[in-house]
Amino acid sequence: MIAYLVLGATYAFAAAVQPGPLLAYLASRAVADGWRRSLPAALAPVVSDGPIIVLVLTVLSHVPDRLMVALRCGGGLFLLYLSVGAFKTWRRYDETIGKDSGAPRRSLLGATIVNLLNPGPYLGWSLVLGPLLLKGWRETPANGVALIVGFYATMVFSLAGIILLFAKARRLGPQVGRALVGMSVVALACFGCYQLWMGIKGLLSA
């Protein structure tokens, strides 16, 4: 159970600090509106991911076991691809993210809509979390619950931390944000290698 808790938390942290539509929205709102008015938006993934999870798990629960194993390999490659993109971002990181102060002043609703229109959650649940959740749940429901709790607890706290970070960005400078992206490179690469190894192992034993 602890392993699934750690896997969920690791992926959540890596996903939370990746530059993308949701992060850009949260950063811009934090800079423009301050952390108090922006903090509820950290709950956006909890609100928006429900329909995504139901859709993905409905499809995945009807696919053959061998295809599920192949999806784990695909998920590992996808995570390694993300780690390469994160590394490139780390190399050229600057302060441009979060400075779009002309964005509409929305909070939780706006962040939820941004996340629903973002392909990241669909890819993440289809290639990584969905297969992992089904595998853990079939072993014991506690594993599935641990994955969900680890993922969303870490996601919410990470996004809340990012909001606080960008609200104080003028004093902290870009070094802190760059360090977070660097940590996500390591997390994505490690998680990707783990997923790929487990997928290959499953294919060889099938």
SELORO-178357 format. One record per residue: x, y, z of N, C-alpha, C in turn; residue in one letter. Coordinates in steps of 0.02 Angstrom, whole numbers, padded with zeros to 5 digits, always signed. Atoms other than C-alpha are relative to their C-alpha. Layout:
! residues N
XYZXYZXYZa;...
***
This chain:
! residues 206
+00041-00060+00000+00000+00000+00000+00043+00063+00000m;-00045-00058-00004+00143+00119+00042+00029+00014-00069i;-00029-00010+00067+00217+00090-00131-00048+00039-00045a;+00049-00036+00041+00055+00148-00215-00010+00071+00024y;+00005-00068-00027+00045+00297-00099+00058+00043-00026l;-00059-00037+00024+00222+00348-00148-00003+00012-00075v;+00006-00008+00073+00190+00318-00334-00049+00055-00017l;+00049-00052+00013+00034+00426-00330+00027+00069+00018g;-00028-00064-00021+00124+00564-00235+00054+00023-00047a;-00054-00018+00045+00275+00559-00350-00026+00027-00066t;+00028-00022+00064+00173+00573-00509-00036+00067+00009y;+00037-00062-00012+00064+00710-00433+00047+00060+00004a;-00047-00056-00006+00213+00818-00386+00030+00018-00068f;-00029-00012+00065+00292+00796-00557-00049+00034-00047a;+00051-00030+00043+00128+00838-00644-00016+00072+00022a;+00020-00065-00026+00091+00987-00532+00049+00055-00020a;-00050-00053+00014+00254+01080-00566+00019+00005-00073v;-00015-00004+00071+00257+01048-00753-00033+00062-00031q;+00031-00058+00034+00231+01208-00855-00056-00024-00047p;+00057+00018+00041+00062+01198-00940-00057+00048+00012g;+00056-00047-00006-00110+01281-00952-00021+00013+00072p;+00023-00009-00069-00161+01250-00771+00051+00038+00041l;-00052-00034-00039+00005+01304-00697+00004+00073-00020l;-00003-00069+00023+00008+01460-00805-00059+00040+00028a;+00059-00034-00026-00169+01503-00752+00007+00015+00075y;-00008-00009-00072-00134+01476-00566+00053+00053+00016l;-00054-00047-00013+00028+01574-00574-00023+00072-00015a;+00022-00067+00019-00053+01721-00664-00051+00028+00051s;+00049-00022-00050-00197+01727-00539+00033+00016+00066r;-00034-00013-00063-00079+01717-00391+00036+00068-00002a;-00035-00064+00007+00023+01863-00457-00049+00058-00002v;+00048-00054+00009-00130+01966-00503-00045+00010+00060a;+00051-00005-00051-00250+01926-00361+00025-00013+00071d;-00025+00018-00066-00140+01868-00217-00019-00071+00019g;+00009+00071-00015-00135+01698-00133-00067-00015+00033w;+00063+00015-00035-00292+01714-00027-00058-00012-00049r;+00054+00006+00049-00408+01737-00176+00012-00056-00050r;-00018+00051+00050-00315+01611-00284+00003-00070+00029s;-00012+00065-00031-00291+01469-00159-00054-00052-00014l;+00050+00052+00014-00461+01383-00188+00010-00034-00068p;-00011+00030+00066-00407+01351-00369+00044-00061+00003a;-00042+00060-00007-00285+01219-00303-00042-00063+00001a;+00045+00058-00001-00438+01105-00287-00026-00019-00069l;+00027+00011+00067-00471+01111-00475+00007-00073-00024a;-00005+00070+00023-00401+00935-00513-00049-00046+00035p;+00048+00042-00037-00511+00859-00377-00070+00007-00029v;+00067-00013+00028-00665+00940-00454-00006-00025-00072v;+00006+00013+00072-00625+00912-00638+00016-00072-00020s;-00023+00065+00022-00547+00738-00639-00051-00056+00006d;+00050+00053-00008-00703+00641-00588-00025-00029-00066g;+00023+00027+00064-00778+00626-00764+00055-00033-00040p;-00056+00029+00037-00606+00591-00836+00016-00069+00026i;-00015+00065-00030-00574+00449-00714-00053-00052-00019i;+00055+00046+00017-00745+00370-00745+00006-00023-00073v;-00006+00016+00071-00721+00378-00934+00058-00048-00013l;-00060+00040+00013-00545+00308-00932-00006-00070+00030v;+00004+00065-00032-00578+00168-00807-00053-00044-00032l;+00051+00039+00035-00736+00115-00900+00029-00033-00062t;-00031+00028+00060-00634+00091-01058+00053-00052+00019v;-00055+00045-00017-00482+00012-00973-00023-00065+00032l;+00024+00061-00033-00586-00113-00874-00025-00052-00049s;+00024+00046+00051-00642-00192-01038+00054-00019-00051h;-00054+00018+00047-00473-00212-01123+00036-00061+00026v;-00037+00061-00022-00369-00374-01120+00058+00018+00046p;-00055-00011-00047-00237-00393-00985+00065+00016-00036d;-00062-00013+00037-00098-00397-01115+00004+00072-00024r;+00001-00070+00022-00153-00228-01182+00012+00046+00059l;-00013-00040-00060-00152-00160-01004+00074+00003+00015m;-00072+00002-00011+00028-00216-00987+00036+00043-00051v;-00030-00042+00052+00070-00135-01153-00011+00074+00015a;+00014-00069-00018-00011+00025-01091+00050+00024+00053l;-00049-00019-00050+00109+00024-00943+00066+00018-00034r;-00060-00017+00039+00254+00021-01067-00009+00068-00033c;+00014-00064+00031+00172+00164-01161+00001+00057+00051g;-00002-00050-00053+00149+00257-00998+00070+00017+00022g;-00070-00012-00018+00333+00235-00955+00034+00043-00052g;-00030-00041+00053+00385+00304-01124-00027+00071+00001l;+00031-00066-00004+00262+00448-01104+00032+00041+00056f;-00031-00035-00055+00337+00493-00936+00073+00020-00016l;-00069-00017+00019+00514+00486-01005-00001+00058-00050l;+00008-00056+00046+00456+00601-01146-00013+00065+00037y;+00013-00059-00041+00387+00721-01017+00062+00023+00037l;-00061-00019-00037+00551+00715-00920+00048+00037-00046s;-00044-00035+00048+00646+00766-01077-00026+00072-00010v;+00029-00067+00007+00525+00912-01103+00012+00042+00062g;-00012-00037-00061+00543+00961-00921+00074+00021+00006a;-00072-00017-00001+00733+00956-00937+00014+00060-00045f;-00009-00056+00045+00725+01073-01086-00028+00064+00032k;+00028-00058-00035+00612+01189-00985+00047+00024+00055t;-00047-00017-00054+00734+01182-00839+00060+00039-00027w;-00059-00032+00028+00878+01233-00953-00014+00072-00020r;+00014-00068+00023+00789+01387-01020-00053+00035+00043r;+00051-00027-00044+00680+01427-00870+00008+00075+00010y;-00002-00073-00014+00634+01611-00848-00063+00019+00037d;+00056-00025-00040+00502+01717-00764-00062+00015-00042e;+00057-00019+00042+00382+01730-00911-00064-00032+00024t;+00061+00031-00025+00261+01606-00834-00028+00039+00058i;+00032-00034-00056+00136+01687-00721-00006+00074-00008g;+00003-00072+00008+00148+01862-00794-00057+00022-00046k;+00057-00017+00042-00011+01857-00898-00055+00029+00043d;+00047-00030-00047-00103+01977-00784-00064+00022-00034s;+00061-00019+00034-00232+02013-00919-00052-00055-00003g;+00047+00055+00000-00314+01843-00894-00061+00017+00042a;+00061-00014-00040-00495+01846-00829+00009-00021+00072p;-00007+00014-00072-00512+01847-00640-00049-00054+00021r;+00040+00056-00022-00580+01675-00609+00040-00039+00051r;-00036+00038-00050-00537+01558-00467-00011-00075-00012s;+00009+00072+00006-00593+01378-00440-00035-00020-00064l;+00037+00017+00061-00718+01377-00584+00045+00006-00061l;-00045-00010+00057-00592+01449-00705+00054-00053-00004g;-00053+00051-00001-00455+01328-00652-00028-00068-00018a;+00032+00063+00017-00577+01182-00667-00011-00006-00075t;+00011+00000+00073-00622+01230-00845+00066-00008-00037i;-00066+00006+00031-00439+01252-00890+00025-00072+00003v;-00024+00069-00008-00400+01078-00822-00040-00049-00042n;+00040+00044+00041-00546+00997-00913+00019+00005-00074l;-00020-00009+00070-00484+01070-01078+00073-00015-00012l;-00071+00016+00005-00305+01019-01043+00008-00075-00015n;-00007+00071+00016-00252+00854-01126+00040-00039+00052p;-00043+00034-00048-00132+00815-00983-00036-00051+00043g;+00035+00049-00042-00259+00734-00864-00024-00061-00038p;+00024+00057+00040-00331+00626-01004+00057-00048-00016y;-00058+00042+00015-00159+00564-01055+00027-00033+00064l;-00026+00028-00062-00103+00541-00875-00042-00058+00026g;+00043+00054-00025-00254+00437-00826-00004-00058-00049w;+00004+00055+00049-00255+00337-00989+00064-00042+00000s;-00063+00035+00009-00070+00294-00994+00035-00018+00065l;-00038+00010-00061-00010+00302-00814-00044-00021+00059v;+00037+00011-00062-00133+00316-00670-00056-00051-00008l;+00055+00048+00010-00278+00217-00745+00023-00072+00005g;-00024+00069-00006-00182+00055-00775+00028-00016+00069p;-00029+00011-00066-00091+00076-00610-00055-00008+00053l;+00055+00004-00048-00254+00104-00515-00036-00067-00006l;+00034+00064+00009-00337-00050-00591+00043-00057+00026l;-00045+00052-00024-00184-00156-00553-00001-00002+00077k;-00001-00002-00072-00177-00098-00373-00066-00022+00030g;+00066+00017-00026-00365-00116-00347-00012-00075-00003w;+00009+00072+00007-00362-00295-00411+00041-00038+00052r;-00040+00031-00053-00224-00336-00286-00035+00006+00067e;+00040-00014-00059-00320-00255-00144-00026+00072-00006t;+00027-00068+00007-00437-00103-00140+00041+00052+00038p;-00040-00048-00038-00322-00023-00011+00055+00031-00044a;-00051-00027+00045-00188-00004-00146-00028+00054-00046n;+00032-00050+00043-00308+00087-00261-00015+00064+00038g;+00015-00059-00041-00364+00202-00121+00063+00038+00017v;-00064-00032-00017-00183+00236-00072+00026+00040-00059a;-00022-00036+00060-00141+00285-00252-00039+00065-00008l;+00043-00059+00008-00289+00406-00261+00016+00052+00054i;-00014-00047-00055-00254+00482-00090+00069+00032-00008v;-00067-00027+00010-00067+00500-00125+00002+00051-00057g;+00000-00043+00058-00101+00578-00294-00034+00067+00014f;+00037-00063-00007-00234+00706-00248+00022+00041+00060y;-00026-00038-00057-00164+00753-00077+00063+00038-00021a;-00062-00033+00023+00005+00789-00157-00015+00053-00052t;+00017-00048+00053-00074+00875-00307-00027+00065+00030m;+00030-00060-00029-00178+00994-00201+00052+00040+00039v;-00050-00036-00039-00036+01036-00082+00054+00031-00045f;-00050-00026+00046+00086+01058-00227-00026+00062-00036s;+00029-00058+00034-00032+01175-00321-00009+00059+00049l;+00006-00053-00051-00065+01271-00160+00068+00032+00012a;-00068-00026-00009+00123+01288-00136+00022+00043-00058g;-00018-00039+00060+00143+01349-00315-00035+00068+00002i;+00036-00063-00005+00008+01481-00287+00035+00046+00049i;-00036-00040-00050+00098+01541-00130+00067+00023-00028l;-00066-00016+00028+00264+01536-00222-00004+00058-00049l;+00005-00053+00049+00207+01644-00367-00029+00065+00029f;+00024-00060-00033+00115+01762-00251+00059+00039+00030a;-00060-00031-00029+00287+01797-00174+00057+00002-00050k;-00052+00010+00051+00380+01777-00339+00048+00059-00007a;-00043-00059+00010+00446+01954-00348+00058+00002+00050r;-00053+00000-00050+00544+01928-00188+00044-00061-00004r;-00039+00062+00001+00598+01748-00213+00042-00008-00063l;-00036+00006+00062+00654+01762-00394-00015-00065-00035g;+00015+00059+00041+00651+01628-00530+00036-00063+00022p;-00040+00058-00018+00777+01512-00446-00042-00055+00032q;+00041+00050-00034+00645+01427-00338-00042-00039-00050v;+00040+00033+00051+00530+01390-00485+00042-00046-00043g;-00045+00042+00040+00677+01324-00585+00020-00063+00038r;-00018+00058-00041+00726+01209-00441-00058-00050+00002a;+00058+00045+00000+00548+01138-00436-00005-00038-00065l;+00001+00034+00064+00554+01100-00621+00055-00052-00004v;-00055+00048-00002+00723+01017-00596-00017-00062+00040g;+00023+00057-00040+00649+00906-00460-00050-00042-00039m;+00049+00038+00039+00508+00858-00578+00034-00041-00054s;-00038+00039+00050+00636+00802-00709+00021-00067+00030v;-00022+00061-00034+00706+00676-00585-00059-00046+00015v;+00059+00039-00018+00534+00620-00526-00030-00035-00061a;+00028+00029+00061+00468+00594-00703+00044-00055-00028l;-00046+00050+00028+00623+00501-00760-00002-00064+00041a;+00001+00059-00044+00621+00384-00609-00066-00038-00007c;+00066+00031+00006+00434+00351-00621-00007-00032-00070f;+00003+00027+00068+00449+00326-00811+00039-00065-00006g;-00041+00061+00002+00589+00198-00791-00035-00057+00037c;+00036+00051-00039+00487+00107-00658-00059-00028-00040y;+00057+00022+00040+00332+00100-00769+00022-00042-00059q;-00024+00036+00058+00431+00044-00920+00026-00069+00020l;-00027+00064-00024+00521-00092-00821-00056-00048+00019w;+00056+00043-00020+00358-00159-00747-00039-00022-00061m;+00035+00019+00061+00277-00157-00919+00037-00053-00038g;-00041+00050+00035+00421-00252-01000-00001-00066+00037i;+00002+00060-00041+00424-00374-00856-00066-00038-00008k;+00066+00031+00010+00237-00404-00877-00007-00032-00068g;+00003+00028+00068+00253-00432-01065+00040-00064-00005l;-00043+00059+00003+00394-00557-01040-00030-00059+00037l;+00029+00054-00040+00296-00655-00910-00069-00021-00024s;+00068+00015+00024+00131-00652-01005-00002-00062-00044a;
***
